[in-house]
Amino acid sequence: DNPKQAVDVAVLVSPGIGHTIPLFEFSKRLSVDHGLEVCFLVITTNEPSPAQDSLLRPEAGAVIPPNLHVVDLPPTDLSTIPEDTTLGDRISLLVKRSLESVRVVLLEPTSRPKALVIDIFCSEALEFGQELSIPVYTFFTTCAALLTFSLYLPTLDHEVEGEFTDMPGPIRVPGCRSYRPEDLLDPIPAPPVYTIGPVIKQAEGSEMLTPSNAESLTWLDRRPPESVLFITFGSGGTLTIEQLTELGWGLELSQQRFVWVVRAPTDVSGSGTFFKAGSTKSGPEEYLPEGFLERTRGLGVVVQSWAPQMAILGHSSTGAFISHCGWNSTLESLSCGVPLIAWPLYAEQRMNAAMLAEDIGVAIRPVTMDQGTGLVGRDEVERVVRMVMEGEEGKALRRRARDLKDSAEKALSCGGTSWETLATVCREWKSKDIYAAPNNKC
Ligand code: UDP
């Protein structure tokens, strides 16, 4: 007799809140909307992550459906990874060290899934597809344009001699037209792509808010519609002290209302607090321009480290968002109809920023003082903030953001394109019996 299968789908997420949020929301949809038993595998470290806890731990206020099972893999000690390891290498090391534990869970008869969904940074888990005869799907946490670009890379590799960065002109990648799989190059068997987005979290409920976060929402309640600028740089983005000072002065000069999530500055990298969001110890008064907090009292609110982003973006008083253009933040902003001031820091954020500003027309990009430092001066901050909050250009950006909000709602509603695509995949998974066909091909 076949052992009873308790799990339909296992979802493996890489470390970092920016990928955990969409994969967890996706898992909730599978379990709540489509009735699947989902096992959510979390790669853990010995560092606390309050932001992750509030998402995944019922004792920290997380609300988790009964058929979604969060499984913590044994933690990796972060101190065994050299300080100067890049973010990408750090993630891939943590994933590598957890692979054996993933295999153990997947082999367990009661947790052996019919399908495995992995985060893009967990591609080494693709091997489990062959080994365990289960189909493996990659959840692509960023935009379709980047997926197109990634799939096109092997073509470019053939066409370009030497490094891509040495090319004299722009790298031409066909835009958003669809590709027939048979037209793609031999080296990449094109996988089917399921467009199921935007996958974003719901606005934070009041029960999950810290007192200072609750205060910032009450403050927003008393401001006029679309009059407040929200500023935060993702789960771990940080600025240098010089940039933080210019941003502070620029905001003050603009005299626009704001809610600003401030983190301790660092010169190391733009993704300085990636693994430690929410755990900064020193207070904003130590690194903001002297007297800033007193002079802007009433005009704006400074929140330390972490704010309830979805609740703020969905608030009627919020008019624009200074964002690092991480893909979650981008989707969240546009799903709320809020235009952006694009301030990319690391990873694929510069590509997102260029697309939002130049192709879609929902963002404005400040001009940096020089290419070397990438510093945005206070006058430029004042200019773009005024432009988006008060100018005609801001109104046009807001109109386009609202159009996108409407299309997102339509796609996600029952019968919409994203809903239907996910329903089709779920029907396939539900109808599958892996024990009946042990040798099926991935
Ligand atoms: N976030 C939040 N409060 C903050 C900063 C970020 O709730 O003060 C959430 C935000 O809503 C988003 C995620 O953290 O869901 C950040 O993901 P994104 O892809 O934008 O950036 P990353 O953290 O991956 O750079």
Residues whose N, C-alpha, C, O or C-beta is under 5 A from the ligand:
A	BS01	UDP	G18 I21 T232 G234 S235 G236 V261 S305 W306 A307 P308 Q309 M310 G326 W327 N328 S329 T330
